[in-house]
Amino acid sequence: MGPIVSVAGPSLPNAPLTLYALKPRFQALLRPGVAALAGAGITANQVTVATCVVSVALGATLAYAPRPGLFLLLPAWMLLRMALNAVDGMLAREFGQQSRLGGYLNELTDVIADSALFLPFALVAPFGPGWVVGVVLLAILSEYAGALGPIMGGARRYDGPLGKSDRAFVFGALGLWLGLAGSLPAWIAWLMPVFCLLLAWTIVNRVRAGLR
């Protein structure tokens, strides 16, 4: 398998603050478990694909039966998914599993999983389908802008203010709120337009950083 640019980017000292900055500490906690998985023959690509499959299955479940109680699964899975995303990168880098296929899978499955987990909120009051779909599309564009960094001769960009880890946190929190309260207040409808603005800002930041 040929080498590729690392699936997990370097720290970005000049990037707007995001939860991604905490990733090195998170990885240190996971390292013993990652070594055990590598010893058991688990590969980075297997973790990547399995994580995406579970995300799509959960998203389909929430869309088919958008009962508030089921949304309690979302924050638990978002946390586990963040761990698994770190695990696949560590398996690839630290155990010689980097490949071109892994690079494609890492980028594509992330946007597929995000879309599947966010879209069920289009069926949740007081959010409207238009704004939720807008968030999903802008999230995809933000990841595309980040992935263009190496093509333009730079590094993969993870700039915020609403990067992948930040989106996982806020949608997980919404799922927890909905699951515990049974409904969301009408005033929170403004949240999706704000997310769209933050994602547009994220795209601009990633393009500007890539150009530098």
N, C-alpha and C positions, 0 to 999 in steps of 0.2 A: 504494500500500500504506500502510495507516495505521500510526502509531507505536504502539509498545507499551513496557512496561517492559523495560529492557535484559535480554537473555537471559543475560548474565553479571553477577552482582551485584557491589556495591561491596565494598571491604575491610571487615572487621568487627573493629574494635579490641578489642571486649569479648567476642568469641566465643572458645570453647575452641580451642586450637591444632589446626589440621589442615593437610594438605598444600595445601589451597586457598589458604592465605596466601602460597604461593610463586608463585601464578598471574601476578601482574604482571611478575615477572622472566622467567618463561617466555614471556609474550606479547611482551616486548621482543625476545627472540631470534627469534621467529617473524614479527615484523612485516614484514621485507623479503620473505619468501616469500608472506605474505598479500597484499601489494601486487601481486605478480606474478600471483597467482591472480585477483584482481579485474580486473587488466588483461586477462587471458585470457578474461574473461566467466564465470568460475566464481562461483556464488552460494552464499550461506550455507545456504539450504535444500537445495541439491544435496549439499553436504558433509555436512549433518546426516543426510539420508536414506541416502546411500552408506555412512556410518559405521555406521548401524544395520543395514543389509543385510549388511555384512561380518561384524559381530558375531554376528548370528543364524546366518549360514552357518558361522562358526567354532564356535559353540556346538552347532549341530546335528551338525557333524562329530565333535566331542569326545564327544557323547552317543551317537552311532551307533557309533563305534569308539574307546572310551576307553583307547587305548593310551598308556602313559606318555610315549613319545617325542613324540606329537602335542601334549602339553601344553606343550612348549617354545615352541609358537606363541603361547601365551597371554601371557607377559610382553612379548614383542615387540609384539603387537597392543595390549595395554593401554597401553604407552608411546605408540605411534602414535595410538591413539584419544584419549588425553589431549591430544595435540597438535592433533588434528583438532577436538576439542571447543572448544579455545581458538580455532582458526582460524575456525570458523563464527561464534562470537561476535564476533570482531574484524571479519569481513566485514560482519556485520549493523550493528555500531555505527559503524565507521569509514568505511564505504563506502555508507551510506544504504540498507541492505537490510533494516532492521527491518520486521517485519510481524506481524500477529496470527497468521497461519498459522505463521510462524517460531517464535513463542512456544509454540504448541501442539506443534509438531514437536520443539522443543528439550526440553520436559518429557517428552513421551510416548516418544520414541525412546530417551532415556536409561534409563528404567526397563525398556523392552523389551530393550535391549542388555545391561544389567546382568543381568537375569534369564536371558537366553540364555547368557551367559558363566559364570554362577555355578552354574546347575543341573547341569551335567555332573559337578560334584564329589559329587553325590548317589550317583554310581556308583563313587566312588573310596573304597576302604578306607583308614582306618577310619571315615570319615564315614558317618552314616546319613542316609537321605532326609529323615526328619522334621526334623532340625536344619538341613539345607541349605535346605529349603523354608521353614523358619522365618526363616532369614537373608534369603532373597529377599523374603518378605512384609514383614518389618520394614524392609528397605531401601526397598521401594516406599512404605511408610507414612512413612518419614523424608523422602523426596523430596516427598511430598504435604504433609507438615507445613511443609517449606520453601517450597513453592509457594503455600501459603495466606497467606504474609506480605503480598503486595500486595493480596490480597482484603480483608484486615483493616486495610488502610490503612498498612502498613509496607513493608519491603523484602523481597525474596527472601532467605530465610535459608539460610546454608551452614554453620551451626555443626556442630562435631564432637561427640564424638571419632571417629566413624566415618562421615565424609562420603564423597561419591562418589570423590574422588581417593584417599582413604585405602583404600577398598574395592578400588579398582583396583590399588593397590600391594600389598596383602596377598594378594589372589587371584593376582596376577601372580607374586608370590614363591612361593606354593604351587605354581603351575604349573611354575615353574623348578625347584623342589626335586623335584617328582614326575618331571619329565622327565629330570633328571640322575641321580637316585638309583634310579629305576625303581619305587619304592614309598614310602609314607609310614609312619613309625613309629606303633605303636598308641597311644602316649601323646598324640599330637596330636589325638586325637578330642575332647579338651576344647575345642579352638579354636572350633568352631562355637557351642557354648553361650556362650562368652565373647563372640563376635561378636554374638549375640542381645542380651546384656546391654548391650554398647556401643551397639548400634543403638537399644535402648530409651532409653538415656541421651541419645543424639543427638536422638531425637524430643522428649523432655522439654525439652532445651535449646532446640530450635527453637521450640517452643510458648511457652516462657517468654520467649525473646527477642522473639518476635512480639508477645506481650502487653505488653511494655515499650514 
